[in-house]
Amino acid sequence: MNDLAINQHGKSHINGSANQTENVKSAPVLVKFSSLDTARKVFAAKSKLAKSGVFVLENLTKKRRDLLNAARSTFGPRSMTKEIETIISEESSIMTMPAPGPILNAPEHTLTAPEHDLTAPKPTLTAPELTLTDPKPTLTVAEPTLTAPGQTLTAPGTHLASLIAPEDDSRNPSMTLAISKDVKGKKPRNFFTICPFCRRSFYKLDKHFLAKKGSCSKNTNGEFWSVKEAKEMHELAKDELAERSQNKTYFLASQVSSLVEETKTLHGPSTSALPQQSPPIVETDFFSREQLSLSSQIRRRRVSEESDPEDVVDSDEGGSLYAPEIPEDESSEEEEEKSELRSEYFKKEWNWTSDIRKKMQKHGLYDVYTKNVKTEEEAKKMAKGIELMKKFEKWSAECGERSSRKFRNPFGCAQKIVYFILEGTKYNWLNFHSAERVELFFSKLAECGMKGSSRNKYAQGYSRFVKYITSRGSDAPPELNIALVNSVMSAVSFLDRKQKSLATAEMRHRELQRTFNPNSFTIDDYRNLKAGVEKFMAPVITRLTRNRLVEEDHTNITAYICFLVSFMYGHRPGVPENMTVTEFLNRHYVEEQKMFVILVEKHKTASIKSAGVALSEPEEVIFRKYLSFVRPALVKPDLPEPARAEEILKKMSEKRGIGADLTEALTEASLQMAIRRLGYQDTVPSLEEVQQTYRRFRIPKLFPSEPLVDDYLTQCVLNQSWLGMTVAQSLNKGAGQGVYATIPFYKNQVVVEIHGKRMATIEANRLFRSLLGEDDGSNYFLTVDQDVTIDAREEACACHPHQQCFGRLVNHKANEDGPNLKSKALVVDGLKRPFLVATRDITAGEELCFDYGVRPGQFNEGYEQMFLLPEKSRKRKRSARDQQG
Ligand SMILES: C[S@@+](CC[C@H](N)C(=O)[O-])C[C@H]1O[C@@H](n2cnc3c(N)ncnc32)[C@H](O)[C@@H]1O
């Protein structure tokens, strides 16, 4: 009260006489203020009077009290609150808005109730009143008296203070942007409304306007609307809004924006100052302003050349890059048209996507695909995963991982450590650049049982792009040399070995020593690589901005997207591949970091948490381009009917020379796996496309003269996923099961590992001797060298409980034709392991076999393994035994 000058008070008087009895309130003091501002100040400061025994209330006229009561009975008592001059509903508000100074020179006070006379003249102002009483005074802010019938909708923002109809329109992507992200999946309750002036979204737009003294006239560039413009805007919208208000037509945020769009159209160039929704592009050395400017000029020319709007969508959709604003010649009409086309395009893709979903659902594929169907085993696995994940999160926090809440843990995966080791200083809140921390982190990880569930996956992204570029020979920039790639790969495989070597502390220590060796991959290597990639991409980006992509650019851009996400942000390549259009549309911009954050929900087979990708502005542009132009061009729009799928399967088996009886390798599951590997989620490819991938994955490109130890083999070993074989009844009499080839193998190709428990040879020999005589034990031991022997007696090994280890089931053969496989020890992933290698070309359908290297009577006198004998002597022995027996 002390802050108020005496002349800011109007008349004041005590209403009635004070009652002296204790329980009865003192008579209120009514105070009138000279201006609404003063009244507001007092009202805003009323909380300071808490516990003082003084209360400040707004003194409503009967008319306003009745309106408030009516509103409360319509919308519920709790949903309606009241502030000075304003009645607010919880969902949004019905309110009166004082007009900005230049339009009206006095505040006016009405509700947007239909009974108001909208044609009334301007009201005359009377100052509000305040009431003071003593000794227990009540301060009451009186409602300013309206001396004219209610006038409404005089302020530019008033029309937005309408109720937002609680319709679930979250399926419409353009709508999703306009309403609260919280409503996704839930019953919508709170909606955000877009302010037509600053284009920011607000839960309570009226409050935003109040804060801006009745009109938000500032755009995001910090420029103010001229008074004239604001007035014109208001005038334009007035009639329309008055009508809607009269009819109690409440509109959605999108309608509000369209209204503003209408206004804009009527306004012409003066509204070009409307802010863009997106931030301005940031210049980088590979994405220059000149390029963008050029692209925007080209686009403009193209748009004007194109007469058919459909064609414009096709040819220009790729041109959705943010171009620097050139207000002089970029007409707002053209801009509008473009933005319409863009949203039209997204709508198309959205419809297409949901169509595909429906089709998949119809064929029962969707549930399998999205893992909605949980067998008991799957559910158990998932529960275990979640448990581990929680433990893991706790540990990682202990290890110093401080992920920002704002990014919802975008850097939460172990793989990201590689990045932080290299660029640790940049993201210092993550503190992962010390060797000790990494060691601690990994040991904790091991305690959580995380021994590389996703091992090698992260390496894919790195290697895919780097190898791709280096394989381009003369095209590749000099920065990308093989030595560099090798050093990248060694840094990348650090994690893999790390995860594996968690078993022993000594190995862990050795790995750390090696990885932090200054001669291994350095920060400079990393920078060089990045520079090389950017140099390589420069012409592609130029083509991209000019909409002159050549066919191979699709691959370039796809690979680059993988590179960006996996190399720069440490995610699996599955993240960009599985990113849905909706997820991209729901991206949010984080001012402080100048980053777009996108959350990708299903980024790996068993996604538990969303993966967050933080993209810089130019990167976001490339992503947009990728999603709107490149990815759709790479996929086919439909899934074939089941009958057609069968036909394709048959063709596939014929093409690959697989006998009809062995087609079971091509199960729906393997097809689904291939689809997943392609990485599409919204835009599921056709089976033909799967077929190509399937072939690529399974048929080696090389015909080596020596068994080849490459990434592919390492991956097979680590995952124990062996392709091109199946288990069926053996052709050898009494042999039980055997392994058959389902694809051709080439001479010297590594076919499978004999996988099992590794043990010391001395120990194995002892065990082996104790088992002699038991046919079902002794033949599952395979000696690698003097130190190591594999015990493959267990059906499933401890490290791959869910995998079929084919190697242990391959039968013996030592006759004249010779076996089609031979055993060979190779070092893969740092360990010497026994493999079966093709001795000649093997055709699909052959039973796989190798010489066990043991001969009858080799071990104990009197102990003979019948199956080792030639068929003739076996028969003889059998009949001799029968006669004896
Ligand atoms: C390593 S296992 C091979 C998988 C085995 N067939 C199964 O069904 O589990 C070795 C055992 O297979 C059988 N076996 C392997 N080669 C055989 C052959 N050529 N003839 C008969 N039996 C054979 C013997 O019983 C031998 O002990």
The ligand as a Gaussian input file, in Angstrom:
#p B3LYP/6-31G(d) Opt

LIG

0 1
 C       29.068000     -84.339000     -31.877000
 S       27.762000     -85.398000     -31.934000
 C       26.987000     -85.086000     -33.398000
 C       25.508000     -84.776000     -33.223000
 C       24.624000     -85.957000     -33.036000
 N       24.387000     -86.582000     -34.324000
 C       23.319000     -85.566000     -32.382000
 O       22.253000     -85.899000     -32.897000
 O       23.388000     -84.976000     -31.330000
 C       28.617000     -86.890000     -32.119000
 C       27.778000     -88.082000     -32.048000
 O       27.000000     -88.212000     -33.223000
 C       26.987000     -89.535000     -33.661000
 N       27.648000     -89.584000     -34.980000
 C       28.443000     -88.659000     -35.501000
 N       28.834000     -88.982000     -36.742000
 C       28.248000     -90.170000     -37.017000
 C       28.262000     -91.019000     -38.150000
 N       28.966000     -90.767000     -39.255000
 N       27.549000     -92.173000     -38.061000
 C       26.840000     -92.462000     -36.981000
 N       26.784000     -91.675000     -35.903000
 C       27.476000     -90.544000     -35.899000
 C       27.759000     -90.345000     -32.642000
 O       26.843000     -90.890000     -31.756000
 C       28.579000     -89.309000     -31.951000
 O       28.862000     -89.665000     -30.633000

